[in-house]
Structure formats: C-alpha cells, structure tokens
Amino acid sequence: MSTLHVLSHSPFGDDRLSSCLRVIGANDALLLSGDAAYALQPGTAPFSALNDRSLALYVLAEDAQARAIEIPDWAKAIEYPAFVELSIHHDKVNSWL
C-alpha cells in the first residue's frame, strides 16, 4: 500500500516535513506545494534532509516558480493534472495540514 504525502506549509515554521520524513515508506511519494516548495532552497536543513533520502519527490511547478525556487535534479516538477494522476496512482493521500 502506498501513500502520497502532500505538504503545503513552509518547512521553516514547524516540523511537518521532519514528521513526514519519519513515517514515509519506500513505496510512498512526497509532493511539495505552496510554501513547502521552500524546502528546495539549497543550503538549508530541509534541502539536505530531502537530498539525503531516496524518495519519489515532486513539487508543483507553479509554486516553485512563484517562489523563484530552482528545482534540483532529484525532484520532479509537475503540473496539476500530474498531481491528480499521482493521487489516483497511490492507495491513499495524506495531506499534512
């Protein structure tokens, strides 16, 4: 059983990202949306935490673009239709509210 984990809050305001990384499984995926895209800022602790993991990592392209975040090679930028596809592909979706 796989889960799509969706984060939308800044990784600098609370510990949602670290909590998510503690429970994410090998078949799961992580989607960064909204202010969660700031986790991809090079030189930050969230960037290092994500880079050190081998996980399926996605970011909504328009959210990264709106925040002038360059997407690293180990993450995949997607649009909303691909977000829907990811939601369908996984057994469940967990939004970290």
Order of alpha helices (4+ residues) and beta strands (2+ residues): beta-alpha-beta-alpha-beta-alpha-beta-alpha-beta
